[in-house]
Amino acid sequence: MLVGLGLLAVALVWWVVQVAVLPSDARSAAATYGQFVLAAVGLIVSVVALWRTVLPPPSVGLDELSDRFAVAMRTQGMAAALERGLMQPSPLPIRWTGVSEGIAGSVASATAPRGAGAWFPPLPGLDTITSADLRSGNREKLHKIYGALPSGRLILVGPPGAGKSSAAVLLQLDALRYRESASDAEARRRIPVPVILTLHGWDPETTPVVDWLVSRLTLVPLLRGRAGARHARALLERHVTVILDGLDEIPENLRPIALRALSEQATCRVILLSRTEEMADAARQHLFVGAVAVRLKPLTPAATVRYLLGPLASPAPSAWRSIAETVKDKRSGPLASVLSSPLWVSLLHDIYPPLGNLDAAVDELLGDRFADPRAITQHLLEKAVAAAYSARPGQKPSRYSPATVRRTLGVIAGRLHRDRTRDFTWWGMTAWSPWSGRLASAIPLALLTIPAALTAAALITALAGDLFWVTLGSAAGIGIAIKFLAPAARYPLTLGGSFRSRNLRRGVLLGLSLGLGFGVVAGSQGGFAGGFATGYAGGLAVCLPVGLVGGLTVGLLDHLAQQGRNDVNPPTPVNLWRAELATVPLLLVTFTLAGALVFGLIGGVIGGIGSGLEEAVMGALIGAAIAVAVWTALSKTIRAACGQLYLTVRYRTPFRLLRFLEDARQRHILRTVGPVYQFRHATLQDHLAADTRPSSRRGAEGGYALPVRTRCP
């Protein structure tokens, strides 16, 4: 709206200046034409006002939005569980014990009513919990604590590799399953939808809790678009539970500030995950007020043996039986100590046959060189990458050498370690150093966007013969792009769903309404000069088609800006890449046809059929140039390609980096959460990051020296 008013003010000022300098004999005709322009502007304002009154923007009921959000979270949670290996074989058991001091306040403060009633009433079907319920429990009881805790605030801690993130995924699925089993719609409405978010990137000193949560929730396709922030804020009013992972991964000085901000500002249920020591250090400065803390317990030898031997044929191979006997008989030994952690237990199946690919027997871990737990864990981390890229039956050999694999994973892990995060996206990697970010923006801008925009401007100048209209048209185009596509500029461009959407229908109706109005005004103006029948016929013949084309174009832009807001299936990184590429032909066809029809109709009415055909060709070229300029200005794929070119030259990583990332995901080194990549094991990321060291010579641009070890063992 502000852009439109600004353009209108510029046009009126320009018109007044032009009329003022005209000769007196031409000033009268110009003033008459000015009255026509003002009448047209008044009609536009009236039609838009009527449009907004009669047809307000489409809205979604909060209950329906919650249900769709629950479907999206269940899809994302199931994908996360499959990639973590939590579905097959059966997940390791969750056992926890309450933490009485040092991390949280008194249990009474979290279980006692607040004011006239509890902070959060128990979920339908759950009874109020007591202090005795918080002493210890299993997976089922953890869900009960989450759903019935009056404060709605839970802290889940444990050492590295204890399975905190896996426990959060299982708790999320349990909560969603409980919501689906609600007896009626009213009960389901009272059960919040759990969403897992990582805390990286939040600065609690400058960003309020709710604003940061809104910014993260709008990454979900369902909550994108212009109404996404409003819908996210509505969901945060007790319709969602936020599970915040990685307090230990934000800067140390911000952790107590984050706890204070959550204590004072969080209005929904909150589950906070952290490593034990880091949480205790932060809690010494400020507690998460009202929270109850539980600590994950190590696996029992029986649970470890059951998990290790369960997927194997009976009787199990002798090497695995030796491992199982050692775990049971030598509970205080180094191997049993290591295999009390879910991380190392799951890695054994990934590395050693018959399920793993390493050409070695698992009982090598019983040798004398593994006399302490650290030697065992370092060995498993070293072998994890080698096993993942070993040849598998029925699978093509890896196209990447061990040196390339180690180097590329080390660069990624090192950058994530420096940024203190676990998440990355293929389009975000272009900003990993100042030079890659600059090149990713400069190359498409210089080679495609600016030439395309100059080409469109030159063609418009040739048709209009007036530089002012070129300037005004460019400003109008920028205004439309800001209005419709700027909210989506942080993400790859994708289509918003079915073409039966309200966006396109509304655009067509708006275009026809404006076209009809302009046709009546133009017909009236022409009627005074050459007859009303001829004037109305000519005005409507031009304005109705032009309005229809304009409405379709605006509707398409609105459609693109929504970016899959009705999609309950989180897009994968590869699907996002392909979806943005799919917008190229759509934009080209739409803008080319729009330019050809608009300029062709105007030229045909003014100069005849021959002139109309010539200007239609010029209009098609103008539309195609505008489409190229718009796509290259907003595209993430072309920037990612330019940024990857820099990373290839700088670090010798594969140029087709997305293919490498997908290959690593298929080999269970990486996993995806929607469009976001993560290392499957945070400890593996830390181990690979340790192989890189900050380069003093390149520190100014955030570079990393190449890994010291360039061959997989």
N, C-alpha and C positions, 0 to 999 in steps of 0.2 A: 504494500500500500504506500509506504513512504517513497519507494522508488518511483511508483506511478505518479504520485503528486509532484515529485521533483521534476520528472520529465514534462509533466503538464505545465509547471511553472516556467521551465526553460522555453518550451514551445510558445507560450503566450508572450513572454518577454521578447523573444525573437520576432514574433509576428507584429507586436507593437512597434518595434524598431523599424522593421521593414515597411510598414504602412506609413510611418512618420516621414521616411525619406523618399516616398513615391511622389511623382508629380501630381498636381491637384486633379487632373482628369482621370488618373488611374486610381486615386485614393478611394473614390466612391465605390468602384467595383470591388476593390480589395476589402473595404469595410463590409460590403454585402457578403462576400465570401467568408469574412471573419465571423459574421453572425451565424453562417451555416456551421462553421467549425465549433463555435460555442454551443450551438444547439446539439450538435453531435456529441460533444463532450458531456453536456447535461444529460443526454439520453443514455450514454454509457454509465454515468454515475447512478442514474435511476434504475437501470436494468440490473447492475451489480448489487445495489441495495435490495432490490426486490428479490434477486436470486438468493442472497444470503438470508433473507427473511422467510421466503417460501420453502427453499430447499437448504436447510442448514447442513453442515458437514455431517457425514455419517458417523454414528457413534455405536459403541459396543457395550452391552450391559456388563456390569462388573462381575456378576456370577458367571456369565458366558465366557468372559475374558479369563477368569480364574480357571475354569474348566479347560479351556484351550491351552493356557499356560501350563497346567498340570500335565497335559498330554505331551507338550514340548519337553518338559523337564523329565518325564518318564522315558521318552525316546533318547534324550541325552544321557540319562542315568544308565539305561540299559547298554548303550554303546560304550560308556565308560567301564561298566562292569565286565563286558566281554573283552575289551582291550586289556584290562587288568588281570584277566584270568580268574575272575571271581565267580563265574558261572560253572565252568568245567575245568578241573574237578570241583567238587563242592568247596565253597569258601572255607578258609580257616576260621575256627570259632573265635568270637569276640568275648574276651573276659576283661573285666575292669574292676577297679577298686576306688572308693572315694578318697579324695585328698583332703585331709582335715585342716591343714594349715600351710601357709607360705605362698599359696597361689590364689586362693579365693577367700572371701569373708566367711562368716559363720553360716552354717547350714540353716539356722533359724531365720536369718534375714532373707534367705531365698525362698523358704517355705511358708513364712508367715504372711497373712493377708496385708495388703497395703491400703490404708485408709478404709473406705467403706467396703472394699472387696479385694479379691486377688488381682494382681497385675494382669494375669491371664487365667481364665477359668480352665479346668481340665477339658481336653478334647472330648467330644461325645463318646461315651462308652468307657472312659477311663476314670478311675477313682483318684482322689487327692493323695499325694504321696506324703510320706513322713520321713523323719531323719533316718529311721531304720532302713528305708528303701534305698538310701544313698550309700550304704556301706560297701556293697559289692553287687555284681550281677553279670548278666550275659547280654547277648544281642537283643533278645526280646525285652528284657528289662530296661535296656538303654532307650528303646523307643518309648517305653512307658514313662521314664524320667523326662524325656524330651516333651512328651505330650501333656504331662500333668504337673510339671514344675510351675508353681505359681508365678515366679519371677520371669519365666520364659528364657532364662539365660544359663547356658551350659558351656563349660570349658572342657575340652578333650585334649589331654596331653599324653606324651610318651616320648621315648628316646628315638633317635633316627632309625628308620626301618621298622618301627613298631606297627605300622599299618594304619596310621591315623586317617590318611586320605581314603584308603579302602573302606575303613569303618564308616566314614562319612558318606561314601557312595551307597553302601548297604543300608545305612540309616535313611538316606534319602528315598531309596526304593521301598523300604518298609513303610515309611510315612506316606508315600504316594499310594501304595497298595492299601493301606488302612483308609485313606481318603476315598478310594474307589469302592471300598466295601461298605461305605456309610449307608445307613438304612434308607435315607430319603435325601432330597435335595437340600432341605434346611440343615440337616446334620452335616452334609458335605460342605455347605457354605461356611460352616464354622471351623472347618479343618484347613489350616493354611497349606500352601504349596511350598515345599522346601526347594531352595535353589542354592547351588554351591558356587561361591565366588572366591577368587584369590585376592589377597590384600595388596598385591604389588601395585605400585603406581598411585597409591592414596597418600596424600599429604594431609594428615589431620589438623595441622596448624592452619591451613588455608582453605580447606574444603570441608564443609559440614557433612556429617554422615549421610543424611538423606540425599543431598546433591550427588555425592559420590556413588551411592547405591543406584540412583536413577541413571547415572551415566553408564554403569555396568549393566544394569538390566536392559537398557536400550540396545545393547549388543545382541540380544536375542532377536531373531528375525521377527517374531510376533510383535515386538514392541518397538520396531523401527518406524520411521516416517514421522510426519509432523505431530501426530497425536501420541507418539510413543512415550515421550516424557510424562505427559499427563496421565496416561494409562499406568505407567510405572509407579508414579506417586500414589495413584489410587490403590494399586496392589499392595504397596508398602503399609497401608493402613490396616494391618492385621490380616491381610490375605496371603502373605508369604512369610516363610521363615528363611532367614539368610544364614547359610553355613559358610563362615569365613575361614578359609584355609591360609596358613602361612604368616601368622603374626611374626614368627622368627625370621621371615625373609624380608621384612621392611627394615630400614635403618634403625640401629639400636636406640638412638636418641628419640625416635618417633614412637616407639612401642608404648611407653607409659602414656604419652599424649593420646595415642589411639585408644587405649583402655579408658582414659578419662572421657574422650569424646563419645565412645560407645555407651559408657555409663550414663552420660547426661542427655544424649540425643537420640539413641535408638528407641524406636516406638514399636518395633515388631519383635518376634522371637528371634534370638541370636544364639548360634552355636559357634564357638571359637576354637580353632585348632592351632596347636603350637607344640614345639619341642619343650620338654619339661624345664630345662635349665633356663632357656630364654624367657619362658613365661614367668618363672619365679623371679628372675632379675627385674623384669618390667613391673611385676606386681609389688615389689618392694617400694616402688615410687608411687604407683597408683593401682588400686584394685579395679577389677571389672565388677562394679557394685551390683550386688544382688545375684551374682552367678554362683553356681555349684560346679566344682571341678572333679573330674574323674580321670584316672590314669589307666591306660591300657596295660594289661599284665602280659608277661611273656607267655609263649606257648608252653603247654605241658609236653613232656616227652611223648605221652600217648597221642596227643593231637598231632605232633610233628610226624610221628611214625605213620599214623593213619593217612595223613596227607601225602607223604612220600610214596607209600606203597599202594595207595588206593588205585591210581591209574595204571599200574603195572599188571602184567599177566601173573596169574598165580600158578606155581610159586614164583615169587619175585626173583630176578637175577641175583646171584650170590653177592655181587658187589653192593647192591642196594640193601640186601639183608645184613651185610656187615655194617653198613652205615646205621641201619635201624637198631641193631644190637648195641652199637657204641652209644647212640643217643639214649637208650634205655638204661644201659648198665653204668655208664660214666657220665652222670648228670652234671658233674662239676668240671668235666673235661672241656677243652677248647672247642671241639666240634659241637658238643651238646649246647654249649653257651651260645655259639653263633646261630645254631639252628633253632634257638628259642625265639628268633625274630622272623616274622612273616616274609620279610624281604629276601633273606638268604635261603629260606626254604623254597620259595618260588623260583629263585635263580637256579637251584640245583636241577629242576626239571627242564629249564631253558637251556642248560649247558650240556648235561651229560646224557648219553643214550640210555634207554631207547627213545626217550622223548626229545632229548637235545641232540646237537649235531657235532659236538666236540669229539675228536678221535682219541678218547681217553676214558678210563673207567672211573666211576665216582669214588671208588675206594682209595684213589690216590690221595684223598684228603686225610687218610689215616696214617700217612707217612710221617717220618720224623721231621721233615722240613716244615710241617704245619703244627708246630708245637705251641703256638699262641693264637688267640682269636684274630688278631690283626693280620697275620700272615694268611689266614684262610680267607678273610674278607677281601684283601687286596688281590689274591689269586682269583677269586670268583669275579671280581669286577674286571680284571684283565681279560679273563676268558669269555665274559658275557658278549662283548662285541665280536670277538673271533668266532664264537659259536654261532652267532646270529648270521654271519656272512659266510659260513661254511656251506658247502654244497648239500642240498637236500634231495631226496628221491622225488622225482616228478617236478622239480623246480629248476628253472634256468640258473646257471651260475651267475654270481653277482658281476655286473658290468664295471664295478668299481674296484680298484686295487686296494689292498689293505692300507697302504700309505694314504690314499685319497680318503678312505673312510675315516681313518684316525684323525687326519688333519681337519677334515670338514666338521666332524662331530666335535673336535676340540675347539675350533673357532666358534661354533654355535654355543657350546657350553660355556666357553670363556666369556662371551659377550653377555649371556644370560646371568652369569655369576657377577659380572661387573654391574649390571643393571638391577641385581637383586630380585630376580623374577624367575618364574618357571614357565612362563607362557611366551610364545612368539607366533607371528603370522607371516605368511610369505610376502605380503605387501609391506609389513612393518620392517622387514630386514633391510630395505633400501636405506633406512635412516641409521644404520648401525655405525656409520662413520660420516663425518661432515662431507667428505668428498663423494661418497656413494649417494648421499641424499641430494647433493647439488647436481651431480651428473644425471640422476634419475629425473630431476625436474627440468634441467636445462636442455637435455638432448631432445625429448619430444616437443618441448616448447619451441626450440629454435628450428627444428627440422620439419615439424608438422603443424603445431598450433598456430604460430605466427604466420607462416606462409598461407595456411588455409584461410585465416582471418583476413589477411591482406588481399587475397584473391577474391573473397566475397565482397570486401569493401570496394575493390576496383570495378567489379561487375556492377554493383549497385550504383556506383558513381557514373558508369557509362549509361545506365538506364535512366537514372534520375537527373543527371546533369547538375547536381547541386550537392556540394560537400556537406551542407548542413544536415540533409536527410541521411547521409551516411553516418554522421556523428550521432544523430538522434536514434537511428536504427540500431547502431552498435550499443548505445546505452540501454535501449529497450531490450536487446538480446541479453546483455549482462544482467539486467534486472530480472528477466524471466529465469535465467539460470540460477541466480541467487535465490529467487522465490521457491523454485521447485526442486533444484538439484543440490544446492548447497547443504541442506540438512543431511543428505546422503553422501557427501563428499568424503567422509571418513572411511567409507566402506567401498568395496568393489560394486560397480553398477550391476544390478540384476533386475530382471523383470519382477513385477509385484504379484504375479499370480495369473488367474484367469482373465482373459480379455473381456469377460462379461462383468468386469468389476464396475463399481459405481464411478470410479474416476473417469473412465472413458465416456460413460453415459452422460455424466454431468458436463464433461467438456463439450460433447456434441450439442447438448441442449443449450449450454451457454453460448456456444458459437452461433447456433441458429438464431437464438434470441437477439444477439448483437447484430448479426447479419440482417435480420428482419428490420430491426430498428434503424440501422444505417441505410437499408434500402428505402424505407419510408422517407427518411430525411433527404437522401440524395434524390429520390424521385420527386419530392416536393420542390427541391431546388431546381431540378431540371424542368419541372412542369411549368414554371413561370416563363422559361425561355422557349421551350419547343413543344408544349402540350403535356398534360399530366399523364395521359396513357403511355406515351413514349417515355416520359421521365420515370414513371414507376416501373415500367417493364425493364428499362435499362438499369435502374438502381437495384432492383431486386435480383436481376440476372447476374449482376456482379457481386453484390454484397452477400447474398445467401450462400453461394458456393465458397466465397472467401471466408465467411464466418464459419462454415462447416469445416473447412480445412484448418482454420485457426483453432477451432474448438477441439478437433481431433489431435492437433499438435500439443495443445496445452494439456489435454487429457492424458496423452502419452507421457509427457514430462512428469505429470503428477503421478502416473502409474509407476514410472521408473523411480521416482523419489520415495515411494512407499517401501520398495526393496523387500518384497516377500513378507509383508507384515501379517499375512494370513497363513504363513507357512509354520506349521507346528513341528516340522522336522528340521533341526538345525543343519545348515549346509556344511558339507565337508570342504576342506581347502581346495581340492581338485574341482569339485562342483562349482565353487565360487569362481574359480579361474575360468572354467568353460562358460559359465553363465554370463560373465562380463563380456567375453568374446562374442557371445551370441547376440549381444545388444548392438554390435556394429552394423550388420545388415538391416536391422530394424530401424536404427537411426538414419542410415543412408536412404532407405526407401521412403521413410516418412518425410524427411526434410526435402528430399528431391521432388517428390510428388507435390508437397505443399508449395515449394517455390515455383514449380512449373505451373500449377493451377492458378496461384495468386497472380503472378506476373503475366501469365498467358491470358487470363480473363480480363485483367485491366488493359493490357495492350490490345486485345481484340476489340473491346468496346470502344477504345479511343481511336485506334488506327486501322481496324479491320482485321480480317482473318490472317492475312499475311503477316502483319505486324504482331498479331497475337501468337502465332507459331514461333516467330523469331524470339519474342520475349519469353515464351514458355521454355525454350531451350536455355536462354540465359538464366531464367529463374531456377531451372533444374540444376544448373551448375552452381548457382548461388547456394541453393539448399544443400547440395552435396558438400560444398566447402564449409558451410556452417556446421554440418554434421561431423565432419572430420575435426574441426576446431573444438567442438563441444566434447567429443569423445576423448580426444587426446589430452584435453585440459583436465578431464576428470578421471581418466582411466588409471586403474591401479596396475593392470597387467603390463602395460607398456613401461611404466615407471619401474616395476619389479624387474623387468627384463634388462633395463639400463643399469639398475643397481646391482643385479647379479653379474653383469659384465664387469663392473668394477671389482666385485668380490672375487671373481675368477682371476682377474689380473693381479689383484693385491694378495690373495691368499691361496691361489690355485685350487679353489673349490670348483665343483662341476658347474658349468654354465647353466644347464637345465636343472637348477637347484630344486625346483618343485618335484621333479621326477626322483631326485635323490631322497628328498624328505619322505615321499610316498613309499619308496623302497625301504627306507629305515622303519617306517610305520609297519609295513607288512612283515618285517623281520623282528618286530616287537622291541625295537630300540626306542622308538617314539610312539606316542599315542596322540589322539585328537580329542578335543572337547569342543564340538561344533567346528568352527573354522580355525580354532587355535591348536597349535602343536605344543606338546610337552614331552620331555623325556619320560619314559615309562617309569623309571625309578629316579627319584631326586638324588639319591646317593650316587647313582651312576653319573648323573650330571656333574655333581661335585667332584667326582673322581676325574672325569675328563677335563673339567675346568682346571684342575690342579696341574695338568700337563701343559697348560699355557701360562705364560707369565706376561704381565704388562710390559710393553716395550717402551723404554725411556725415549728412544729415538723417535717413535711414532706416537708417543703418548698424547700429543696435541690433537690427534684425530681419532683417539680411542682405539688404536690398533693393538693387536696382540702378536707376539712372536709365534712362529709356528711351533707345534708340539715338538718337544725334544725327541720323543720316540716317534718315529715315522713308520714303523712296521708293527702290525699286530703280532703279538706273540703266538 
